[in-house]
């Protein structure tokens, strides 16, 4: 489970350290306080895209570190050992992003590619966002949920391998049959020459676009240098340039803040503009240093482009298809040189591969049908608890209408919902409103999460659009889910917040010209006051505080422990 989170110089967070406990941790705070920044930081530490714009103003780099307790996670321990990244039971993920947009990742202190960070993150933590229900409308995502709930990964792997084996043999047969049954020696020699020519050139993936872009830069190097230099002088060349003059205006306005507090917004906009201008000047400087005026390199690029384009015209294909042409011709040459008697063996292999695929796909279909019944029954139960008393769910597992075979099987899977007893189940996009979709999504997430092995689950405002009695039921589901795994939930609902075993509040603070986000661990009266604030109203009254006390006390009695304890 996640035991420690460290963030430095990310967006509004200058320095943040927090210990995370087992069970259900709720995170609350005013809108805009920075709750989503925390989820974004965790996502970046797990390998998601890093945005240089999130580096805190005035800082050179941002840093996020996650520490996990993996004592009860043998799969994670085995993965670390296989990657030679184990460190006496430790598991630390660290991501550093600098202002230029470059990032570095580390696992247990060792540099690691983002792919490794993502693979390890998939074993440790799962994030359910508040817009998850939009993804839920996609057929492929519905199939993924069903297969995850049914633990079908081993069957999917077997079906995928059988499909690829079948397709490989089928393609070999098609290529041989398309080739002449008896090529002449001259035709074979031509085929050999074409293969050798393509193999010698061997253009890499995306090379053509890169060469075209480099050619433009090289051909216009003088103009680019002049324009870049002029731009740099205008932006930050001397005291009369844009950046210094803008900074002068900012300092002058800051000196008048105590006389007119309304200037804060103006100053923030000007500071933001100054930062963007500074970043633009930095980028121009970087681009200027990268310009290559070497005539020899220009000729090399022109020659390479000409060779690729000539060869593409010869084979009548786009240049980017040349690697595929090479593979096809190489296979054709190999097949042509082989005995035609090999076709008989290939036919037999094709029939065997097809039979194996169809058998495995049928086994997967049988398992999916059984899983669909279990999953739909569990989701229906949760839907009714979440304020949809007539909610029904049907998961259809049908053959593709066009009869196609895919690497994930032969089944067209669809989630159908009805929230009205007089209407039959229909696809989600037609049968549920936005609010209902949110609740249905939460029901499915809670149900499928129980079947998973991920030790830590984060729910990012998936309870949006829910209130009243249903909100308390949502909190109970999350708390129950946290009985055997760690759950973090960002919420605006007091009913959910009251049920947390640990309560953290995200607070935005302003000091002079510095704005930052920090986390407070709430206990006792502080927690009661936060729940009362979430209950609403401009002014917190005695009645609101009493209601908050009642909610916290009831939550503690329900789960047999004082929820205000940390």
Secondary structure, 3 states (H helix, E strand, C coil): CEEEEEEEEECCEEEEEEECCCCEEEEECCCCCCHHHHHHHHHHHCCCCCCHHHECCCCCEEEEEEEECCCCCHHHHHHHHHCCCCECCECEEEEEEECCCCEEEEECCEECCHHHHHHHHHHHEEEECCCHHHHHCCHHHHHHHHHHHCCCHHHHHHHHHHHHHHHHHHHHHHHHHHCCCCCCHHHHHHHHHHHHHHHHHCCCCCHHHHHHHHHHHHHCHHHHHHHHHHHHHHHHCCCCCHHHHHHHHHHHHHCCCCCCCCHHHHHHHHHHHHHHHHHHHHHHHHHHHHCCCCHHHHHHHHHHHHHHHHHHHHHCCCHHHHHHHHHHHHHHHHHHHCCCCHHHHHHHHHHHHHHHHHHHHHHHHHHHHHHHHHHHHHHHHHHHHCCCCCCEEEEEEEECCCCCCECCECEEEEEEEECCCCCCCEEHHHHCCHHHHHHHHHHHHHHHHHHCCCCEEEEECCCCCCCHHHHHHHHHHHHHHCCCCEEEEECCCHHHHCCCCEEEEEEEEEECCEEEEEEEEECHHHHHHHHHHHHCCCCCCHHHHHHHHHHHHHHHHHHCCCCCCC
